Structures are given as C-alpha cells and as structure tokens.
Amino acid sequence: MEKEVYEILLPYQGKLYRRIKELRGNLAIVEGITDVSYEEVVRIVGLDGKVRLGRVLEVSSNSALIQILGDEEGLQVDCLLQFTGTTFKIPISDDVLGRIFNGRFEPIDGLPPISSSEKREIDGSPINPCAREYPNDFIQTGISAIDGMLSLVRGQKLPIFSISGLPHNILAAQIARQATVRGEEEEFAVVFAGIGLRSDEAEYFIEEFKKSGALERSVVIINLAEDPAVERIMTPRIALTIAEYLAFDLEMHVLVILSDMSNYCEALREISTARGEIPGRMGYPGYMYSELASIYERAGIIKGKRGSITLMPILTMPGGDLRHPIPDLTGYITEGQIILSQELHARGIYPPINILPSLSRLMKSGVGPGKTREDHKYISDQLYDAYSRGVKARDLARIVGEIGLSPRMKKYLQFADKFEREFLNQGVYENRSIKETLDLAWKVVSVLPKEELTRIPTRIIDKYYVT
Amino acid sequence: MTRRVGFIEKISGPVVVAKGLRDVKLGEVVEIGKEGLIGEVVRISGDLFTVQVYESTSGIKPGDLVRATGKILVAELGPGLLGSIFDGIQRPLEEILKLVGHFIKRGVKVNALPRDKKWYFKPTVKPGITVREGDVIGIVQETSIIEHKIMVPPNIEGELVKIEEGEARVDEPIAIVRTKSGEVEIKMIQEWPVRTPRPYKEREPYEVPLFTGQRVIDTFFPIAKGGAACIPGGFGTGKCIPPNTPVLIADGTLKTIDEIFREVKGGEPDLSLPEEIYKVTKPLTVLGFNGNEFELVKVTHVYRGYTNKIIRIKTNSGRVIEVTPLHKLLVYNSYGTIAEVEAQHLRPGMFIIIPRRIRIPTKLQEFPLKRLSEDHDIVSKDVSVNEKVKKLIYTCDKEIIEALLSKVKLDIDIERLANTEDSLPLKLIILLNELSGRSIGIPKVLGIKGSKLSIKVPYIIDENLGELLGLLISSGTLSEESIKFFNEDDRQLDRFNELLEVTFGIRGVKRESESTKYVEVNSPLLVKVLRALGVETENPRNVDIPTVIMKSPASVIVAFIRGLYLGNGKFTKNTIEYVSVSKKLLTSLTYLLSRLGILYSIDFNEERGKVSISKTSELRKFYTEIFSKVLDVSSVNSIKERVNNLERSLVKKDSEIPVGALEQVEKTTSKRASENYTNENWSDKYSSAMTVLIVNKVNRKIKAHELSEYAERFLELFKEVALDRIEKVEEVNKLTPVYDISVEKTHNFIGGFIPVIYHNTVTLHKIAMYSDSEIVVYVGCGERGNEMSELLKEFPKLVDRRTKKPIIEKSILIANTSNMPISAREASIYMGVTMAEYYRDMGYHVTLIADSTSRWAEALREISGRLEEMPVERGYPAYLPDRLAEFYERAGRVKCLGRPEREGSVTIIGAVSPPGGDFNEPVTIHTLRFVGTMWALDTDLAYRRHFPAINWLRSFSQYINVIENWWKNHVAEDFPEYRRRALRLLVVSNEIEAIASIVGESALPDDQRLILLVSEVLKEGFLRQTALEGEDTFCIPQKQYLMLKMMLDFFDKAYTLVKNRVPVDEISKIPETFEMKRVKEDERGLEAVRELYERVMDKLNKLAEKYGISLGVEYGERGL
C-alpha cells in the first residue's frame, strides 16, 4: 500500500514527509519540516491513494499549517506530504476557451487537462495605479435600466446585489449574452466562475452559453455547493488569472461573472474560524476587505494593451441586508452596485432593479456626446430625481389616498408607474439599443411638464421632449 | 559598518517573526529574503523580533535572511516631490512602471527623488553668516508655480562657509556649514522619520478660512487653514436604550437615563423633535469597562431619539435588557475575546459580558444632619455643643445673631435662647457650623422641640447603622409615631434592639401579637431621623435602598445586606433568595451584590421579583463576605452548615463556563496541561470562561509560559466580569423615545435594571475637494484602482484657478489601492503628512486629503490581528484613538522654524467610510473627537443627484466663529447674519416639509408655502453645485455672499407681500424666481448675480405697486 502511494508521487518533484501531526477540518498541522515557504503548494496522499492538494497558510521554523483543498474525508494522520517548492500556479494557454473546469482547475467536460509550459500564480500582482487606463467605453447590455441609468463601462467592476430567489443569474446570463461595446463588432469573452452554486444554477449558465453559441468564447469554472469550501477561495482567483491571460496576453475584452460571492465569503469565514483567528464583524475575518479587494481590483484596463477585464460579481445579501459585511465591503471596492428588489420582482417586473440605491460610479465617463448621446447624462439624472419623487408620492398616496395628492405629486406618481412598466420592464431576450433606451426614457419622462425637468438644460429639453 | 543579518522564524501574511539580531531597533527598516522585501520592525521580544512587511510574503521561507538597514522609516524630502505619484512607502509608481511593467512586482527598490535630475539652485544668502535649522538658504524652481525653498536640515547650526549657485543633483552638496563638530555638507535632499511630526516655532490660531469654492462648505460649514475636518458617508440610526433604564453613577447611586438627560438639558425633552443632543457641561462621571477592568469615565453628550423597534434580550441569570436593534452589547465569543455585537445580531446561546465586581471609590457617608435640620422641630440636646453656641451668642453682636436667625427663618427669642433652653434648633447649629468652619462641632444628641425625648446620633453611616437600615427596610414599618420591626426569631429582635442601642442609644419594646413577634419603638424623633436617612416603607412597591447606602463603601454594604437578608431573606435548599414587590429595591440590590462581586440570578414578574444566589462559589462568597462574623442566628447557622456541606461536594465546573468548553479543554489539552501544571488541579485554577481562550491558544501551539501568561491575564479579567448566556431574543415593535449618553474612552457604561454594560452612541460624517491651498497632498489609501486612475488622469488636466497651471504642479499623490500590500497602507498617511509638513515648513498652505482613514484603520486592525494583540472595540487595537489623534494633531497653522520668518499650515481632510454607514463605530467616533468640521454626506441627497451631498442639517463647523470675522472684514459686515438666517430658513422649511408630506402642500398657509419656495431656491440655486467645468466649479466668496443676500432679500420682500395678501403663486410665477436657481452657472459670474439681484427686487417692487403695498427702501418685513 505504502509503495503505491510513493509511486503516485514519483513523477512529481519535491521533498517528501510522512505524517500529519493534527488534522482539524480542512487544516493540517505538520511538524518537523524544514525549508517550506509561505503559500507553498503541498500534495497530500493518504493511504487511500487519493491525491489532494494543499496550501501552506502559516509556517514557522519547524512546523506548517496546511489548508487541504479537495476532499479531506478519509485522510488519516499517517499520510505522505510532498512539498512542491512552488506556490499555486495553473497552466494556461488559449486552449482554455470553451472549456469547463472545477475549482481546482481540473477539467469536468471530459476533455484532457490543459498542458502548457506557461504557468501563472493565481494570486496575481496588483496593477500599478499608474499603468491603469481609466475606463470610459460604454458597454451596451441591451437592458434599459442598466444602459440608461447605471451604464456599465469597459474595465468596471459592477456587482449585482441580490436576494436569494431573485433572477440575478438570469440577468447575468442576459448581460453575458448581449454585452457589446458600441461601434465595435467584437463580442466579449466570458469567464464565468460559479462559486458554491447549486448544480441547476450552474447548468443554467452552461446551457445559456451553449444555446447562444457563447460557450466557445467562454471559460466556465464551477465550484458546486457540494464541493469543498476551501476550493471556493481559489475559484474566483483561477477565473481572474485566466481573465488576465485572455485580456492582457491575448488582448481580448473579457467579462468576468462571479456568482455567488457570498459563498466565497462564507468559505473565508469557515476557514478563518477553523484557524482560530480573531473574528471581525459577524465572524468574518478582519482581512476580508483586503481579500475581496485582491479579487475585485484585478478588473481594469492597462495602458497600451487592447484587452480589458470587466467584472460583475453577484452576491446574495443575507437577509436582504445592505449593511451586512459582504455587500458593505464589496460596495467599498466596486464602482457602484445594481440592487435587485423583491418588491419589483413580486410585481412581475423584470429585471427587478431598484434604481434608487443602485449606482454606477463610472457612468459619467462612459456616456454623453460621442459615446452615447448628448442627453444621456441629463435624462438619467432627471429619471432618478423624478422616480424618487414618484416613489415618495406613492408612499404618501398610501396614507392620504391618491385624491389627497397635489396635482404635481399625481403627475410624479403617474410617472413612476409608467417608468416601471415601460422603461424598467423588458423581456429576458429583449435587446434594446441605447437609442431605443434613451427614446423610451424621453417618452416616459414627458409625462411630466417641461418646467419640472430641472436637471436638463433647456436646449436639450426642446430637442428631445415628446409632446 | 558590519552586516547585520538575522533569519526568519515564522511567516503569517504580512507579519514575519525573525531572530538573530540582538541590536535591532523598534521601527528599523529591514530587508527580507532574496528579493529584499521592505519591512519595519514593530515588536521586539527577547531574541525574537516581529516585522511588518510592506509587500506580499508569498513564497518566503523560514530561514530566509533578514537584513537590518539601521534606518527607521523615513521620507526623502527635496525638489522633485511635486507632480509625483508614490506608493505607501514613497516609491515612485511611474519609475516602477518603467522598471518592472504593468504589475507591481515585489522587492522593487527605487529612490523617491530622481538622482539623475539636475536642479538649478539659487542661493538667497551669502557665505559668512550663521545658519541654523529651518533657515532658507536658497531656492529651486520646482515647478512653474512652486518655488522650492532649500532649508538647513534639523540639528545643524554653524557658519555658512560656502554656497554655490548652479545646477546640482539632489544628493550633491550645494553648501557647507562649519558646525561645532566639523564641516557639514548641505544637500537639497533631506530625510525625516515619517512617524515623528516635524518641528516648528509655534502654533498660531485658526483665523483664515480654507476656500473650496463649494458654497455649502465655505458659507455654511467652513474649515480653517490648519484645521481638521472629516467626511463620513452614509447614515446610521441611534443606538439607545429606553427612558427608564437606570445608569450607574460614579458615586454608586443609580439614575434613570431620562433623568440624566433632563438634568443635562435643564428641561423636559422636546418630543416633537426627531432627536436632541446636548453637551454635558457639569461633570458627570459613570463607570465604563475598558476591556480589562472598570474605570471612571466622563459623560460628554446626552442624546434622545425615537425608535420603532426594541430588542428584548433575556438571559440565563434573568436579566432583561431592552435596547434598539443597533445598540451594541459586549459578547464573549468562542475565541476567547470580547466583541461588540449589535443587539439585532444577538442569538440565544451567545454569552454577554456582565460586570462581576463593580469597584467604585467610595467613602463613609456623613449622617444627614443637614437634611434633618430642615425640620424646625429638631433640636440639639448635646450639652457641650449647645454651650459653645450660647457662648458664641453672648459674645456676638445681637444684630448679627438676629439677622442669622431670620435668615434660617427661626422665630426664637434670643434671650430665651441663650438663657433658658437647654436645646437649640439644629438648623441654627448647622448654620453656625457652616459659618465658622465647623468650630462648634456636630451635636451627638438630638431631641424634638417640646419633648423630653432624645436620641444619640452617629457622625457617619457606619456598619451598625447599615445593618439596622437593612433590617428595617426588609421587614420594618414606619408610622408617624413609631417604628416596628417584625421577626419570628427572638435573637433577631434582640439584635435589632442591640443595634438601636449602639447607634441611637434607645431600645424598643418586644411585643407579641397573635401571629407575629415584633419590636416597637415609640419615637417620632427616630421616625424623622430614619426618613432623613431615606427609609421609606409606606408603599411597598416603592421601597428602595437609601442613596446613603448606595454611596457607602463595601463594609457598610456588607452590613446592610446582612440586615436585609436576616430581616427577610429566604434560605432554601441550595439557594439564598430575596423576594420583594419593589422592583427598585431589587435593582439596587443587584448593584450592591455586584459591588461585592457576588453573582446572582434574577426573576422578575409583574407582581414581585426575586434575586437568588445558587452557585456554590457564590454561596460561599456570600457566606464568607456577609455572615461569617455574625452571631448565632438560626437562619445563618443553616447557611453555614449548607455552605460547609456544599464545600464538600463541590462541583468543579462553574456554570458560567460556556457549555462544553471545559470538556474540550480537558480533552485537547490534558497532555499539555499535565506537563505544565502537574501539581495543581489545572481546570480548577483556571476555571471560568478563559478556558476557551486557553483551548484556542493551546491549539495554536503557544508556548507554555505564554499560556500561563494568557491564563493569568484572563483570570484577572474574569475577576471583573462574568458571562451570562442569552436565552431569548425578541423584537418588540413600538414607537418610543430612546436615550443614550456618550462616554469618553471606554464608550460603554454600566446600567440597566440589573447591571449590564451598554455600548454608547455619538454622531456621524464624508468629502474631498480642490481648494485654494498652495500644495495638495492626496493620500489614497485602500482606494479603488479605477478611481485612483481617474484621479491620475484628471489631476494633470485640472487647472489651478489662480495660476492657470495644471494642479498636478502643486500636488503630491500617494496611491495605495485596496489590493496593494496592507502594511504600506498603514504607512501611507504618515508618509503623506510628513511631505505636507515639509512644504508647510517652506511657508506654504498645504491641504492633505486622506481617503479613506477607515481603510487605514482597517489596515491597522489587520496588522494588529496578525500580531495577536488583544483587540478592543470591534477588533481594533487599543491604540487606535491615539494614532488618530497623532495624525489629526499634525494639522495646524504654524510659525515655521528658521529665517526668514514665515507662516505655513497643514489642513487635514479625512474621509471616513464606516462599514454599514454606522457612525457609532470606533474610527468615526474617535475621528469626531479630533476634528473641528464635519461634512455629513447624505445618501438621500446623493440618490436625488444633489451634489455635494452634504446634509445642511447634520453637518457642523467649530471654526465658524473665527471665520465669520474673516468674512466680516473681507466680504461683508452682515455676512454672519445672512448665514444664520439662511440656515434657520432651511431648518424651518424642513419642519414645514414634514407637515406638507402629511397634509399636502396646497393645504399650507401662504407664508409657509413661501418658505418652501425660498428653501427650494436655496437648495437648488445655492447648495447644489454639480458642475465639473465652467463658472460653477469654484464660487468666489463675494459671489457666494451676493447669491445668499439675493435669495434672503427676495424672501424678506416676498414675505411682506404675502403678509399683505399677495398670493404666493403670483410670486412663484415671476420668471426671476426660476432664474435664481440657474444664475450660478452664468458665465458672467458676479456680474450676472448683481444684475439678477436688481431685476428680482424690481419685480417684487412692481408687484407691490400693483397691490398697493409699500415695501420700504432697504428691507421688507423679516419673516425669520
């Protein structure tokens, strides 16, 4: 038996050790070792002959704390450890396109693993702030609410904050399907990382990609809910390492969708707890912000390179609570957020985007004359303003009745209804051009008299107002 | 110099432990591994030292070398800083880009200042003079707008022997100074340790505003040059407790929180306001828990708000705690640390921290003679005292005595007083004592006027009196004439008599009725004395423990409790209970027990409640503390026996240990424990909740001696606090006013019906902008990469208003995006402020923008966590407030060192982005203590695209008084008046809007509609300022003033019109009303406002004419 185990490890290089001192969940403490580096990758082979990967989390002169990736069940303290002498790297080549992998970067589509001499560390390095190009190319998603009011630009990171049960995955798939940069025929390559997804959710994405023919320009990495939590830590990093390769080596425009980042954070908490670290807010580790930043900040554009990474993390807010650490910390790193609303969903509006708390911080750079249309910024501000008044009027009407509203408030109420029914609401396969979206916006806003449009210069009003 | 090299022992994230360098200094910069990663020594312990590494440590091994550089972290200062972009440790990012490409690789070393560039140095002094530190010896034109002054570096003084004009690199000598210790070369470059403030001659007062060109800031919430401001984002709601919650005051007494509020406010709360906050002026001290022990802390503010939801928490010990959902309680988590958790996140099974022993410095209380003296019937029968008084009266002027008597309102004939009476009014004696500095003495015998009865009184509330009061309160009654004390035990009745005898020199009569035995004392005088002591037994529901007892030291409390329990305690099997119908009494009793360090549980229902003590350890403590000295009383004997029995069958496990923890300790540590603690019962020695911590630490392989250190520390801690398991958490929906107090230092206080540690509130705050300062240092710490790149893209394009040159020529940027190494983020703000101070020393006005200090504090927290330091609030290290203070204190307007005389300033604007928009978190709370201005960002305004989204109702500026003077002298005399009226109008309109949202705007009277109209003009036309380009990007002070004047003068005239029945619609119809909202963008600037002003006034005058109203020449009637 032991001999077999040695044979398994024979083809690889690295120092061999036998015996783990202590096994605790997916953490292993090994003593009596030397020459191990921080974050080094370890192969662990149990007497059952299974090879598992591990990563060094903490190391001192004669002991190391190892995080076991993959299935730790069945592992005994008596096992072999092979310290590979390198940190975690994945082989990378353009063969990755069209492929489906698991959270350890092993193919699960029945095709052989990627073989390449080009190996990349999955942690990546920070982009030099001076090397960053400021994102300013408008991405048309064909969804009015996003294009019109929360415009996405190339190189942006814009998360979808959702609540379990809302159609965030359908929305993400629609964006992946429809996203184009105006004026350029080129479509986006999509890197999809499913983190702790249910298999039907994962299946939905793969089906959608297959159906629309997008799979051949996509890379899918799936860590299912039943897969080990530790792998969830690596899944988004593998996805982004591939994305960086596609964007900055192959110069493609890449859209990365990470769903669902809440599962990532849960895994982070689980591991932190197992390590006995001092917990921060709600038990999440204090370094969660840095961890999330090291993932999200890999989006962007580099000066002098044609490619770009646009990132769309999806996260379900536990209990719909915006102040929960996961959406909260995410919001501090990403450039805005798209928030889905249960209320709109219940009223049958798709996509159920609650415009008021949603925001795209980079919108201002992606819209306007030459990019979309001269009226875009103004009409968008006006829609926000009017809709927020409309919603207020609706609340008021609930108390005093619609009759109690002033004629002005009634107009706003009328506007809010029309806005939701006609502007927000659209079909899952409906792809509206930016022109259609803006014209629709004017149609909706023209419910209000011209004098109410204080956010728009008169010149623009005169040109676009629909009488 | 010898090579100083050590090697790595352990690596955990950015924290590396190394050894082998005995002479390493704290703060010394070291280089690690082959790549030479830069780090700073943050801790030295014996042979080991800990390094905080500024770069990713991935792939570093134990055994790798650590080279000490002998330097501490310094900033390079000299020409070439302006226009540069640095990372957190002053490496120029552009250079790194050229060197290693788009991604930042580790171990890159680049000089902050370019060494190859030549600067043209022009001396401003001649050789032969004496120079000392700070003296300007020459200039370099650093950028087209900034002249860089070359100053003599610190600690150099001597004769300037040589100085040369011409081109030089920063590290080439440009001058030579002959000092006492030889000749020193002066270069353009100098170094300064970033964590040390640069010296200056003296601080100067804030007088000059820093103009940002943003009207809402400059006019309403200005910041002074040299001041500090902060900008918070988002909003939190109050974290408060219900009105009748008692709070423990430092003298030992309890006061309900609404009572405290009323006292501070000096009146009733105004419940029509959504919230109120008042500063505490008279000293008010409460007790807070600092993470280790209780300490006295000052209350700074009181607050009242509303909530519609209360969280009610019930615990194992019977505590019922009611707080708002966001209010935090201290929770002991399974990691052995104390965390603050919002009430809404508490779940059954969690352990909250409760005070075990509350230590309050107290002294023996004086007998309340003064209160007794209010009763004119009480007289002194103390012969020696009375004699002294009489003597005094004889020797004194009659008139004086008469005046005195009338002052105390005693209607007595002096003759009689001095001659016949052997008893003198107590009030008189008290008064004379006060006047004469107590020379007369305090009477020891008191009587009642017209009666022969007399009693002895003690000077102080001693143990005997304490015990007597305890007995009386538990089972005595007072009537007008007599006192009765009931007890079945004869010895107890005797004891009562004995105590009466010792204390008051009288005895009662033992009596027996059908069902009860009692002692009766017929003495109206004693009744009065007892009432003055605070004994009140009339309404059993209102019985309370006298405040004199609450203020007394432990010995008296012990005696009191002894009396209380002997009087009416229930001694049942394994428990000692005290049952009462008075909730007040039980509340006070729990505090007294906590003062003695005895744990108890409580059970309250509608009718009655009980406090019970049942744990073995607590029973033992109760017995030894309270009853061990007592004579032979049957109930006590039974406890004694029981305690002795219990001792024998002592259960080792205290129930306050989290369930299963002890077993876990025994299981996982038995081996280690037996190695280290062979001679003791380990779990007994370290019983209590810190066992969990030990499990945790043992698991993390902490060495034996460290383990015992931890254990000792926690043993100490759990002398002060105990744990209480949450049994039930429920939400109660009701609209109710809630209160809170803010407390210095600990930010928590003890209060509640049963002592609990409450966390407290403060207020809120965010923003950043370009201003009229001469140098801008922008520190982006933990910022988004794309935002940083926007800044890097936009900055070079921005044009300085005065010089018309790119702003980048007067700026230094520090970029440490959120994914860059955490330690460098920590260093970045010091780096920034050191560079800011350097330019200040040249005589420039510098603005430093730190965005965001919350991210910086988080870096501090992360590193602290890796260093395994004990966290305090929310995991932040205890030194967080000190670090914040150190940072903000580096702001200031100063006279610079050296000649020529010059003045410079550093203004710090810090953005705070509290997680969850919660302003009650430590970073925000502490920041608010150190800044003078807060700009409160309002998400609601942001949703409505009203920028700058600064809430005018919530922001504040403490510089306003000094800055108003500047406006008065430089812009207009009546500016302060306009400012105040505009703010007032905004506040009033806010109230009117609230009404309008209910009744509808059309239902309002015309004058209120006018206020709404004008406030809309103010908000749209004045406060809102979105423009990124054009006229409205920077609004000059004169224009700000004129706009404000226009809007308010418009209001005044319109108000007169409305008062004279001109419909408000007539006024709102005037096109100029609309134009006032847009005039800010008019390219003609000030001229356009002036022109519009004339037209507005003209239109209103015409309207007045139409309706036949006279408007006066200057102003209309003032509405506000």
Interface residues (C-beta under 8 A of the other chain):
Chain A: R24 I29 T34 D35 V36 S37 Y38 E39 E40 L57 E58 V59 S60 S61 N62 S63 T87 E121 D123 G124 S125 P126 I127 N128 P129 C130 A131 R132 E133 Y134 P135 G155 Q156 K157 F248 G276 E277 I278 P279 G280 R281 M282 G283 G286 Y287 Y289 S290 A293 S294 Y296 E297 R298 A299 G300 I302 K303 K305 R323 H324 P325 D328 L329 Y332 I333 T334 E335 L356 P357 R361 L362 S365 D381 Y384 D385 S388 K392 L396 I399 V400 G404 L405 S406 R408 M409 E451 T454 R455
Chain B: E9 K10 I11 S12 G13 V17 S56 T57 S58 G59 I60 K61 P62 G63 I85 L93 E94 I96 L97 G101 H102 F103 I104 K105 R106 N333 Y335 T337 A339 H345 N696 N699 R700 K701 G782 R784 G785 N786 E787 M788 S789 E790 L792 K793 A815 T817 S818 N819 M820 I822 R855 E858 R861 E862 G865 E868 P871 R874 G875 S913 P915 G916 G917 D918 T939 Y943 R944 R945 S997 I998 G1000 E1001 S1002 E1020 F1074 K1077
